[in-house]
Amino acid sequence: MWEPLRRFRALESNARGLFLRAAVLLPLISLSLRLRGFRATQATLQKRIGSAVSSHYEPTDPAKGEHAALTARMVRSAAIRSFGPATCLEKALVLWWLLGRQGIGSRVRIGTRKIGKKFEAHAWVECDGVALNEPEEAHKHYAAFV
């Protein structure tokens, strides 16, 4: 019971803050997607990012990749510990917004595939052409919308 709290306290303050923000945002974004839909939810989040994107990091800054990877890990961790299972779209929107607030440009990608008669969709976040919230390369099996 105390192990998760001990691990949380062992994180650096930046990681703890990202985890807590993700933990709060996941249910809010889930609710917004259900009530308002994808476009309205993303538009609201975009307004909250403002002009922060690309203002903190140079395109080749190695710290940018480290911060992006840390943010993706904290979103995954918060999603695992959330009240209900978070969808890939909810996790992608949280990660995209948190990256934008840190000045890291990224984009939400949505792809589809059809296996037999089953239609599937998947969402992920790309930063500099790299899928961040994908532990494996599952996104490569989906045809992404432009």
PyMOL commands that set and color helices and strands:
alter all, ss='L'
color gray80, all
select helices_A, chain A and resi 3-10+13-36+38-49+62-80+88-101+138-141
alter helices_A, ss='H'
color red, helices_A
select strands_A, chain A and resi 107-115+118-127+130-131+143-144
alter strands_A, ss='S'
color yellow, strands_A
deselect
rebuild
show_as cartoon
